[in-house]
Amino acid sequence: RRFKGVTLMPNIGYGSDKKTKYRSPTGFYKFLVRCPADLEMLLMHNEKYAVEIAHSVGAKKRKEIVARADQLRLQVTNRFARMRAEENE
């Protein structure tokens, strides 16, 4: 039985649907990228995976990754991280 004011415990019914599990709200799976060469794995999967640049990647390498992702028509989730305002325009 459930008492008033008690937080709900996680039960079996709270899980995500298997078809949509681990997906972002945009419908893509995340793929962590640390160097531009990692993007080549997603050459045929640009409809299913979105690129997320690792937090340890510097600004110069990020520019290369974003440029290559645009060529491969890949979506980058954190595209504008560590970019200066002048460079975005």
VMD Tcl script that builds the backbone (N, CA, C; Angstrom):
set m [mol new atoms 267]
animate dup $m
set s [atomselect $m all]
$s set {name element resname resid chain x y z} {
  {N N ARG 1 A 0.840 -1.187 0.000}
  {CA C ARG 1 A 0.000 0.000 0.000}
  {C C ARG 1 A 0.875 1.237 0.000}
  {N N ARG 2 A 0.325 2.371 -0.490}
  {CA C ARG 2 A 1.088 3.601 -0.642}
  {C C ARG 2 A 0.625 4.630 0.382}
  {N N PHE 3 A 1.585 5.194 1.113}
  {CA C PHE 3 A 1.257 6.222 2.095}
  {C C PHE 3 A 1.417 7.603 1.481}
  {N N LYS 4 A 0.635 8.546 1.982}
  {CA C LYS 4 A 0.667 9.903 1.462}
  {C C LYS 4 A 2.005 10.570 1.790}
  {N N GLY 5 A 2.592 11.278 0.803}
  {CA C GLY 5 A 3.828 12.010 1.033}
  {C C GLY 5 A 5.088 11.183 0.877}
  {N N VAL 6 A 4.971 9.909 0.543}
  {CA C VAL 6 A 6.144 9.051 0.381}
  {C C VAL 6 A 6.555 9.071 -1.091}
  {N N THR 7 A 7.858 9.222 -1.337}
  {CA C THR 7 A 8.314 9.230 -2.731}
  {C C THR 7 A 8.171 7.834 -3.325}
  {N N LEU 8 A 7.856 7.802 -4.601}
  {CA C LEU 8 A 7.629 6.530 -5.278}
  {C C LEU 8 A 8.947 5.802 -5.516}
  {N N MET 9 A 8.934 4.502 -5.362}
  {CA C MET 9 A 10.113 3.680 -5.602}
  {C C MET 9 A 10.136 3.275 -7.075}
  {N N PRO 10 A 11.330 3.092 -7.648}
  {CA C PRO 10 A 11.388 2.633 -9.034}
  {C C PRO 10 A 10.923 1.183 -9.145}
  {N N ASN 11 A 9.987 0.949 -10.001}
  {CA C ASN 11 A 9.448 -0.393 -10.211}
  {C C ASN 11 A 9.653 -0.810 -11.659}
  {N N ILE 12 A 9.246 -2.014 -11.965}
  {CA C ILE 12 A 9.451 -2.582 -13.290}
  {C C ILE 12 A 8.696 -1.804 -14.368}
  {N N GLY 13 A 7.615 -1.146 -14.009}
  {CA C GLY 13 A 6.786 -0.468 -15.008}
  {C C GLY 13 A 7.301 0.890 -15.451}
  {N N TYR 14 A 8.389 1.389 -14.836}
  {CA C TYR 14 A 8.878 2.717 -15.163}
  {C C TYR 14 A 9.903 2.721 -16.300}
  {N N GLY 15 A 10.255 1.580 -16.838}
  {CA C GLY 15 A 11.280 1.513 -17.875}
  {C C GLY 15 A 10.824 2.084 -19.193}
  {N N SER 16 A 11.784 2.415 -20.064}
  {CA C SER 16 A 11.478 2.948 -21.387}
  {C C SER 16 A 11.137 1.814 -22.342}
  {N N ASP 17 A 10.457 2.172 -23.416}
  {CA C ASP 17 A 10.151 1.223 -24.470}
  {C C ASP 17 A 11.464 0.782 -25.131}
  {N N LYS 18 A 11.586 -0.497 -25.480}
  {CA C LYS 18 A 12.843 -1.006 -26.050}
  {C C LYS 18 A 13.203 -0.306 -27.355}
  {N N LYS 19 A 12.193 0.096 -28.138}
  {CA C LYS 19 A 12.464 0.743 -29.423}
  {C C LYS 19 A 13.043 2.145 -29.259}
  {N N THR 20 A 12.698 2.803 -28.162}
  {CA C THR 20 A 13.146 4.182 -27.970}
  {C C THR 20 A 14.145 4.338 -26.820}
  {N N LYS 21 A 14.592 3.246 -26.224}
  {CA C LYS 21 A 15.525 3.322 -25.097}
  {C C LYS 21 A 16.875 3.873 -25.564}
  {N N TYR 22 A 17.488 4.704 -24.750}
  {CA C TYR 22 A 18.785 5.357 -25.002}
  {C C TYR 22 A 18.737 6.396 -26.118}
  {N N ARG 23 A 17.570 6.735 -26.616}
  {CA C ARG 23 A 17.483 7.743 -27.670}
  {C C ARG 23 A 17.233 9.118 -27.081}
  {N N SER 24 A 17.740 10.133 -27.763}
  {CA C SER 24 A 17.461 11.503 -27.346}
  {C C SER 24 A 16.067 11.891 -27.843}
  {N N PRO 25 A 15.504 12.984 -27.358}
  {CA C PRO 25 A 14.182 13.400 -27.840}
  {C C PRO 25 A 14.130 13.683 -29.344}
  {N N THR 26 A 15.279 13.946 -29.962}
  {CA C THR 26 A 15.295 14.167 -31.414}
  {C C THR 26 A 15.236 12.857 -32.191}
  {N N GLY 27 A 15.386 11.726 -31.511}
  {CA C GLY 27 A 15.298 10.431 -32.171}
  {C C GLY 27 A 16.630 9.810 -32.531}
  {N N PHE 28 A 17.733 10.423 -32.118}
  {CA C PHE 28 A 19.065 9.919 -32.435}
  {C C PHE 28 A 19.689 9.251 -31.217}
  {N N TYR 29 A 20.567 8.290 -31.477}
  {CA C TYR 29 A 21.420 7.740 -30.430}
  {C C TYR 29 A 22.666 8.613 -30.337}
  {N N LYS 30 A 23.232 8.776 -29.133}
  {CA C LYS 30 A 24.450 9.568 -28.971}
  {C C LYS 30 A 25.665 8.724 -29.331}
  {N N PHE 31 A 26.644 9.372 -29.976}
  {CA C PHE 31 A 27.905 8.718 -30.291}
  {C C PHE 31 A 29.016 9.669 -29.880}
  {N N LEU 32 A 29.825 9.272 -28.904}
  {CA C LEU 32 A 30.878 10.130 -28.367}
  {C C LEU 32 A 32.088 10.133 -29.298}
  {N N VAL 33 A 32.555 11.330 -29.659}
  {CA C VAL 33 A 33.655 11.489 -30.606}
  {C C VAL 33 A 34.793 12.226 -29.917}
  {N N ARG 34 A 36.014 11.702 -30.063}
  {CA C ARG 34 A 37.192 12.336 -29.472}
  {C C ARG 34 A 38.150 12.882 -30.527}
  {N N CYS 35 A 38.051 12.406 -31.770}
  {CA C CYS 35 A 38.908 12.905 -32.846}
  {C C CYS 35 A 38.131 12.825 -34.165}
  {N N PRO 36 A 38.546 13.586 -35.179}
  {CA C PRO 36 A 37.804 13.578 -36.448}
  {C C PRO 36 A 37.740 12.204 -37.119}
  {N N ALA 37 A 38.704 11.339 -36.855}
  {CA C ALA 37 A 38.697 10.007 -37.466}
  {C C ALA 37 A 37.530 9.152 -36.958}
  {N N ASP 38 A 37.034 9.442 -35.764}
  {CA C ASP 38 A 35.897 8.687 -35.225}
  {C C ASP 38 A 34.631 8.890 -36.049}
  {N N LEU 39 A 34.553 10.005 -36.761}
  {CA C LEU 39 A 33.351 10.300 -37.551}
  {C C LEU 39 A 33.185 9.353 -38.739}
  {N N GLU 40 A 34.281 8.766 -39.188}
  {CA C GLU 40 A 34.219 7.892 -40.363}
  {C C GLU 40 A 33.386 6.640 -40.094}
  {N N MET 41 A 33.265 6.259 -38.810}
  {CA C MET 41 A 32.448 5.091 -38.468}
  {C C MET 41 A 30.968 5.349 -38.719}
  {N N LEU 42 A 30.576 6.628 -38.673}
  {CA C LEU 42 A 29.167 6.981 -38.819}
  {C C LEU 42 A 28.800 7.343 -40.254}
  {N N LEU 43 A 29.659 6.999 -41.194}
  {CA C LEU 43 A 29.458 7.378 -42.592}
  {C C LEU 43 A 28.100 6.929 -43.121}
  {N N MET 44 A 27.695 5.702 -42.817}
  {CA C MET 44 A 26.434 5.163 -43.325}
  {C C MET 44 A 25.292 5.270 -42.310}
  {N N HIS 45 A 25.558 5.813 -41.126}
  {CA C HIS 45 A 24.551 5.811 -40.057}
  {C C HIS 45 A 24.138 7.219 -39.643}
  {N N ASN 46 A 24.156 8.182 -40.574}
  {CA C ASN 46 A 23.837 9.553 -40.190}
  {C C ASN 46 A 22.354 9.758 -39.896}
  {N N GLU 47 A 21.507 8.794 -40.218}
  {CA C GLU 47 A 20.080 8.902 -39.902}
  {C C GLU 47 A 19.794 8.432 -38.469}
  {N N LYS 48 A 20.694 7.635 -37.897}
  {CA C LYS 48 A 20.433 6.982 -36.616}
  {C C LYS 48 A 21.227 7.574 -35.458}
  {N N TYR 49 A 22.464 8.001 -35.701}
  {CA C TYR 49 A 23.334 8.469 -34.624}
  {C C TYR 49 A 23.614 9.966 -34.739}
  {N N ALA 50 A 23.677 10.619 -33.586}
  {CA C ALA 50 A 24.088 12.021 -33.508}
  {C C ALA 50 A 25.438 12.078 -32.799}
  {N N VAL 51 A 26.279 12.981 -33.228}
  {CA C VAL 51 A 27.629 13.109 -32.689}
  {C C VAL 51 A 27.591 13.962 -31.431}
  {N N GLU 52 A 28.281 13.506 -30.404}
  {CA C GLU 52 A 28.499 14.335 -29.217}
  {C C GLU 52 A 29.998 14.408 -29.006}
  {N N ILE 53 A 30.543 15.626 -29.005}
  {CA C ILE 53 A 31.979 15.813 -28.858}
  {C C ILE 53 A 32.339 15.679 -27.378}
  {N N ALA 54 A 33.375 14.907 -27.085}
  {CA C ALA 54 A 33.803 14.672 -25.701}
  {C C ALA 54 A 34.255 15.982 -25.056}
  {N N HIS 55 A 34.094 16.085 -23.750}
  {CA C HIS 55 A 34.393 17.343 -23.056}
  {C C HIS 55 A 35.876 17.639 -23.010}
  {N N SER 56 A 36.718 16.639 -23.230}
  {CA C SER 56 A 38.164 16.841 -23.159}
  {C C SER 56 A 38.759 17.351 -24.465}
  {N N VAL 57 A 37.948 17.518 -25.506}
  {CA C VAL 57 A 38.437 17.963 -26.812}
  {C C VAL 57 A 38.565 19.482 -26.806}
  {N N GLY 58 A 39.699 19.985 -27.321}
  {CA C GLY 58 A 39.948 21.422 -27.365}
  {C C GLY 58 A 39.206 22.107 -28.493}
  {N N ALA 59 A 39.305 23.440 -28.530}
  {CA C ALA 59 A 38.540 24.242 -29.489}
  {C C ALA 59 A 38.991 24.005 -30.927}
  {N N LYS 60 A 40.295 23.851 -31.145}
  {CA C LYS 60 A 40.808 23.662 -32.515}
  {C C LYS 60 A 40.317 22.341 -33.101}
  {N N LYS 61 A 40.384 21.286 -32.308}
  {CA C LYS 61 A 39.933 19.966 -32.762}
  {C C LYS 61 A 38.414 19.931 -32.932}
  {N N ARG 62 A 37.701 20.694 -32.073}
  {CA C ARG 62 A 36.240 20.775 -32.193}
  {C C ARG 62 A 35.827 21.356 -33.536}
  {N N LYS 63 A 36.560 22.391 -33.979}
  {CA C LYS 63 A 36.260 22.993 -35.288}
  {C C LYS 63 A 36.388 21.956 -36.393}
  {N N GLU 64 A 37.447 21.155 -36.345}
  {CA C GLU 64 A 37.667 20.115 -37.351}
  {C C GLU 64 A 36.548 19.088 -37.328}
  {N N ILE 65 A 36.142 18.683 -36.134}
  {CA C ILE 65 A 35.082 17.680 -35.996}
  {C C ILE 65 A 33.767 18.213 -36.542}
  {N N VAL 66 A 33.425 19.461 -36.212}
  {CA C VAL 66 A 32.164 20.050 -36.689}
  {C C VAL 66 A 32.180 20.199 -38.205}
  {N N ALA 67 A 33.320 20.612 -38.765}
  {CA C ALA 67 A 33.419 20.772 -40.218}
  {C C ALA 67 A 33.260 19.425 -40.925}
  {N N ARG 68 A 33.901 18.396 -40.408}
  {CA C ARG 68 A 33.799 17.060 -41.023}
  {C C ARG 68 A 32.394 16.481 -40.848}
  {N N ALA 69 A 31.757 16.750 -39.721}
  {CA C ALA 69 A 30.396 16.275 -39.488}
  {C C ALA 69 A 29.419 16.927 -40.457}
  {N N ASP 70 A 29.647 18.194 -40.802}
  {CA C ASP 70 A 28.798 18.855 -41.791}
  {C C ASP 70 A 28.955 18.216 -43.161}
  {N N GLN 71 A 30.174 17.824 -43.508}
  {CA C GLN 71 A 30.408 17.157 -44.801}
  {C C GLN 71 A 29.685 15.816 -44.864}
  {N N LEU 72 A 29.662 15.099 -43.735}
  {CA C LEU 72 A 29.018 13.781 -43.687}
  {C C LEU 72 A 27.532 13.881 -43.344}
  {N N ARG 73 A 27.011 15.092 -43.207}
  {CA C ARG 73 A 25.612 15.349 -42.859}
  {C C ARG 73 A 25.235 14.678 -41.540}
  {N N LEU 74 A 26.092 14.841 -40.525}
  {CA C LEU 74 A 25.844 14.313 -39.193}
  {C C LEU 74 A 25.382 15.440 -38.282}
  {N N GLN 75 A 24.488 15.139 -37.370}
  {CA C GLN 75 A 24.026 16.127 -36.406}
  {C C GLN 75 A 24.960 16.118 -35.205}
  {N N VAL 76 A 25.384 17.315 -34.773}
  {CA C VAL 76 A 26.263 17.451 -33.612}
  {C C VAL 76 A 25.450 18.070 -32.481}
  {N N THR 77 A 25.378 17.368 -31.339}
  {CA C THR 77 A 24.524 17.839 -30.246}
  {C C THR 77 A 25.121 19.053 -29.538}
  {N N ASN 78 A 26.428 19.064 -29.295}
  {CA C ASN 78 A 27.059 20.200 -28.619}
  {C C ASN 78 A 27.962 20.958 -29.588}
  {N N ARG 79 A 27.376 21.386 -30.683}
  {CA C ARG 79 A 28.092 22.040 -31.785}
  {C C ARG 79 A 28.755 23.356 -31.365}
  {N N PHE 80 A 28.103 24.147 -30.508}
  {CA C PHE 80 A 28.609 25.484 -30.204}
  {C C PHE 80 A 29.383 25.547 -28.895}
  {N N ALA 81 A 29.725 24.415 -28.314}
  {CA C ALA 81 A 30.509 24.412 -27.083}
  {C C ALA 81 A 31.939 24.847 -27.377}
  {N N ARG 82 A 32.483 25.691 -26.524}
  {CA C ARG 82 A 33.846 26.226 -26.633}
  {C C ARG 82 A 34.095 27.018 -27.904}
  {N N MET 83 A 33.056 27.597 -28.472}
  {CA C MET 83 A 33.219 28.457 -29.643}
  {C C MET 83 A 33.023 29.901 -29.194}
  {N N ARG 84 A 33.845 30.789 -29.690}
  {CA C ARG 84 A 33.694 32.207 -29.357}
  {C C ARG 84 A 32.535 32.792 -30.146}
  {N N ALA 85 A 32.000 33.893 -29.690}
  {CA C ALA 85 A 30.818 34.504 -30.313}
  {C C ALA 85 A 31.124 34.976 -31.732}
  {N N GLU 86 A 32.334 35.480 -31.995}
  {CA C GLU 86 A 32.671 35.966 -33.339}
  {C C GLU 86 A 32.731 34.812 -34.349}
  {N N GLU 87 A 33.159 33.641 -33.890}
  {CA C GLU 87 A 33.319 32.506 -34.785}
  {C C GLU 87 A 31.985 31.889 -35.166}
  {N N ASN 88 A 30.971 32.028 -34.293}
  {CA C ASN 88 A 29.664 31.439 -34.580}
  {C C ASN 88 A 28.961 32.156 -35.715}
  {N N GLU 89 A 29.237 33.433 -35.910}
  {CA C GLU 89 A 28.497 34.220 -36.903}
  {C C GLU 89 A 29.069 34.056 -38.294}
}
mol reanalyze $m
mol bondsrecalc $m
mol representation Tube
mol addrep $m
